[in-house]
């Protein structure tokens, strides 16, 4: 979840860079070079003015929420959707939710009741000397949830300049279920950030495409997010195959050229017969 913090300077470069990702993500926009583009820019400016947000803030929030969403899908978590439009009541600046949550009706799924869930489970976690096998699912849930939470800030560091919007409060609540000291919690959160970076980095371009799609569409449901990811990966695979075929064809041409040179050199090196030398 993103609070409505001011973005740091330096995001303007990424606004431009997202143009290529927008096309790759297949998320619309206008393709003419005349008044249509001006109209779209004017509408976007009006939208930002209406929600009290700068273009840099909008980019940052789109990347932030895309980090949450992409990490969740890479961890195999289903999604209900994502939005970068702020809550009218000021509860959030952007949001990613699970399949049992409705932004329209405010119906939250169980995993969003962070304080109550953590307080309840913390009291029944294994103590020293007690086996932890029965609580293994809880430990894994905490790890994956914290990776998903910190992935937003990791995504910002990966694609933007400046300091990211932190997602630290819920992360600390989860971490406190399996860590005892503030130092242990801090180290655990750093571990989760490292794991989130490891998870997202191979899909950095998908992250940019998803952020671009969110900036254009403002809200995406889970199926739309999956489709954007799948289509972008398909485009990548197709481009990689085209490069592979081009490289193979280049190798074939070079091999033919080398073979022809060998034939030519071999023919020139063959000695003339004796009668030919006597003439």
C-alpha positions as a printed Julia matrix, in Angstrom:
279×3 Matrix{Float64}:
   0.0     0.0     0.0
   1.3     3.47   -0.91
   0.84    6.53    1.23
   0.52    9.84   -0.55
   4.13   10.85   -0.02
   5.94   13.22   -2.37
   8.19   11.44   -4.86
  11.86   12.27   -5.07
  13.32   14.12   -8.02
  14.65   12.21  -11.01
  11.54   10.26  -11.99
  11.0    12.23  -15.17
  13.48   10.0   -16.98
  11.43    6.96  -16.1
   8.22    8.6   -17.37
   9.86    8.73  -20.79
  11.32    5.25  -20.49
   7.9     3.78  -19.75
   6.67    4.7   -23.22
   8.33    1.63  -24.69
   6.91   -0.54  -21.94
   3.43    0.83  -22.58
   3.61   -0.31  -26.17
   5.02   -3.68  -25.19
   2.31   -4.16  -22.6
  -0.37   -3.48  -25.23
  -2.3    -1.19  -22.94
  -3.59    1.4   -25.31
  -2.96    5.09  -25.39
  -3.0     7.02  -28.64
  -0.83    6.37  -31.66
  -1.37    9.53  -33.67
   1.08   12.39  -33.61
  -1.48   15.16  -33.78
  -4.18   16.53  -31.56
  -5.09   13.08  -30.17
  -1.88   12.9   -28.18
  -2.39   16.43  -26.88
  -5.89   15.51  -25.73
  -4.61   12.43  -23.89
  -1.89   14.46  -22.17
  -4.42   17.11  -21.17
  -6.78   14.47  -19.77
  -3.95   12.89  -17.82
  -3.02   16.28  -16.38
  -6.64   16.87  -15.38
  -6.78   13.46  -13.71
  -3.64   14.15  -11.69
  -4.93   17.55  -10.66
  -8.21   16.0    -9.54
  -6.48   13.5    -7.25
  -3.82   15.95   -6.09
  -0.85   14.07   -7.47
   2.17   14.95   -9.61
   3.3    12.89  -12.59
   6.37   11.78  -10.64
   4.19   10.63   -7.75
   1.98    8.72  -10.18
   4.97    6.94  -11.69
   6.31    6.04   -8.27
   3.0     4.68   -7.01
   2.51    2.64  -10.2
   5.93    1.06   -9.75
   5.31    0.56   -6.03
   2.02   -1.3    -6.53
   3.44   -3.25   -9.48
   6.21   -4.48   -7.2
   3.61   -5.85   -4.78
   1.58   -7.43   -7.58
   4.43   -9.01   -9.53
   6.05  -10.41   -6.41
   2.74  -11.95   -5.36
   2.32  -13.68   -8.72
   5.95  -14.85   -8.77
   5.31  -16.37   -5.34
   2.22  -18.11   -6.68
  -0.25  -15.9    -4.8
  -3.58  -15.18   -6.55
  -4.61  -11.55   -6.96
  -7.93   -9.8    -6.97
  -6.5    -6.69   -8.56
  -4.49   -3.5    -8.18
  -5.18    0.21   -8.39
  -3.13    3.39   -8.27
  -6.13    5.66   -7.74
  -6.33    6.94   -4.16
  -9.07    6.01   -1.75
 -11.56    8.91   -1.47
 -11.33    8.6     2.33
  -7.54    8.85    2.3
  -6.9     5.28    3.45
  -4.42    4.56    0.67
  -2.77    6.1    -2.38
  -2.61    2.77   -4.21
  -3.58   -0.78   -3.37
  -3.04   -4.41   -4.32
  -5.62   -6.85   -2.99
  -6.31  -10.56   -2.85
  -9.15  -12.49   -4.48
 -11.49  -12.04   -1.47
 -11.22   -8.27   -1.29
 -13.47   -5.74   -2.99
 -12.41   -2.1    -3.25
 -15.97   -1.15   -4.16
 -17.52   -2.74   -1.08
 -14.61   -2.57    1.34
 -14.69   -6.34    1.95
 -11.24   -7.32    3.17
  -9.75  -10.79    3.02
  -8.24  -12.43    6.09
  -4.61  -11.64    5.33
  -5.28   -7.89    5.42
  -6.3    -7.99    9.1
  -2.6    -7.71    9.97
  -2.67   -6.53   13.62
  -5.37   -8.98   14.72
  -3.84  -11.9    12.81
  -0.34  -11.28   14.12
  -1.45  -10.74   17.71
  -3.47  -13.96   17.66
  -0.77  -16.13   16.13
   2.11  -14.64   18.11
   0.65  -16.04   21.32
   0.54  -19.6    19.98
   3.91  -19.69   18.2
   6.35  -22.4    19.44
   8.48  -21.44   22.43
  12.07  -22.51   23.11
  12.33  -26.27   23.22
   9.0   -26.81   21.46
   8.95  -28.39   17.96
   8.29  -25.98   15.15
   7.09  -28.47   12.56
   3.43  -27.82   13.26
   3.98  -24.07   12.73
   6.05  -24.47    9.55
   3.22  -23.07    7.41
   3.11  -19.95    9.57
   6.85  -19.39    9.25
   6.62  -19.79    5.46
   3.62  -17.5     5.27
   5.46  -14.79    7.21
   8.5   -15.09    4.93
   6.49  -14.94    1.7
   4.23  -12.15    2.95
   7.17  -10.02    4.01
   8.88  -10.57    0.64
   5.66   -9.49   -1.06
   5.39   -6.4     1.14
   8.98   -5.15    0.75
   8.95   -5.9    -3.0
   7.26   -2.54   -3.58
  10.18   -0.56   -2.19
  12.62   -2.9    -3.93
  10.83   -2.24   -7.24
  11.17    1.51   -6.73
  14.9     1.2    -6.07
  15.2    -0.98   -9.15
  13.48    1.43  -11.55
  13.51    4.9   -10.0
  15.79    7.45   -8.43
  15.35    8.68   -4.89
  14.2     6.96   -1.74
  11.21    4.6    -2.06
   7.92    4.76   -0.22
   8.38    2.28    2.66
   6.05   -0.65    3.33
   7.55   -1.23    6.72
   4.71   -1.16    9.29
   2.92   -4.36    8.26
   6.29   -6.0     7.54
   7.42   -5.39   11.12
   4.16   -6.79   12.49
   4.61   -9.98   10.49
   8.32  -10.25   11.3
   7.62   -9.88   15.01
   5.81  -13.21   14.91
   9.06  -15.08   14.3
  11.69  -12.59   15.54
  12.14  -11.49   19.14
  14.36   -8.41   19.05
  14.33   -5.21   17.04
  17.74   -6.14   15.65
  16.48   -9.55   14.49
  13.45   -7.91   12.85
  15.69   -5.43   11.03
  17.93   -8.2     9.73
  14.95  -10.31    8.72
  13.47   -7.41    6.76
  16.83   -6.89    4.99
  16.84  -10.59    4.12
  13.35  -10.26    2.66
  14.47   -7.23    0.62
  17.38   -9.24   -0.78
  15.06  -12.11   -1.66
  12.54   -9.7    -3.24
  15.31   -8.2    -5.39
  16.39  -11.69   -6.4
  12.77  -12.49   -7.29
  12.04   -9.33   -9.3
  15.32   -8.55  -11.05
  15.04  -11.19  -13.82
  11.6    -9.7   -14.59
  12.57   -6.03  -14.45
  11.11   -5.33  -17.9
   7.81   -7.0   -16.95
   7.72   -4.79  -13.88
   8.05   -1.7   -16.09
   5.31   -2.92  -18.44
   2.93   -3.61  -15.57
   3.61   -0.18  -14.06
   2.9     1.41  -17.44
  -0.36   -0.52  -17.73
  -1.44    0.66  -14.29
  -0.65    4.27  -15.14
  -2.89    4.04  -18.19
  -5.7     1.84  -16.92
  -5.54    3.01  -13.25
  -7.12   -0.24  -12.0
  -6.53   -3.83  -13.15
  -8.19   -7.01  -11.95
  -6.25  -10.2   -11.32
  -7.0   -11.7   -14.74
  -5.84   -8.52  -16.5
  -2.6    -8.5   -14.52
  -1.95  -12.12  -15.45
  -2.71  -11.39  -19.1
  -0.29   -8.44  -19.22
   2.46  -10.54  -17.65
   1.79  -13.49  -19.98
   1.63  -11.36  -23.14
   4.8    -9.49  -22.25
   6.63  -12.77  -21.59
   5.32  -14.11  -24.92
   6.66  -11.01  -26.73
  10.02  -11.52  -25.02
  10.11  -15.19  -26.02
   9.2   -14.33  -29.61
  11.88  -11.64  -29.79
  14.43  -14.07  -28.34
  13.49  -16.66  -30.96
  13.86  -14.09  -33.75
  17.32  -13.2   -32.43
  18.24  -16.88  -32.23
  17.18  -17.47  -35.84
  19.0   -14.35  -37.02
  22.16  -15.47  -35.22
  21.84  -18.94  -36.74
  21.39  -17.52  -40.24
  24.41  -15.27  -39.71
  26.44  -18.29  -38.64
  25.32  -20.19  -41.75
  26.33  -17.33  -44.05
  29.73  -17.04  -42.36
  30.22  -20.8   -42.64
  29.42  -20.73  -46.36
  31.83  -17.88  -46.86
  34.55  -19.74  -44.94
  33.92  -22.9   -46.97
  34.18  -20.97  -50.24
  37.48  -19.42  -49.11
  38.86  -22.85  -48.24
  37.93  -24.21  -51.69
  39.55  -21.23  -53.38
  42.77  -21.5   -51.34
  42.89  -25.26  -51.88
  42.55  -24.9   -55.63
  45.32  -22.32  -55.78
  47.67  -24.54  -53.77
  47.35  -27.66  -56.01
  50.7   -28.14  -57.9
  50.61  -28.3   -61.72
  51.25  -31.69  -63.4
  54.74  -32.55  -64.86
  53.79  -32.0   -68.54
  52.39  -28.64  -67.54
  55.67  -27.72  -65.82
  57.71  -28.71  -68.96
  55.78  -26.51  -71.26
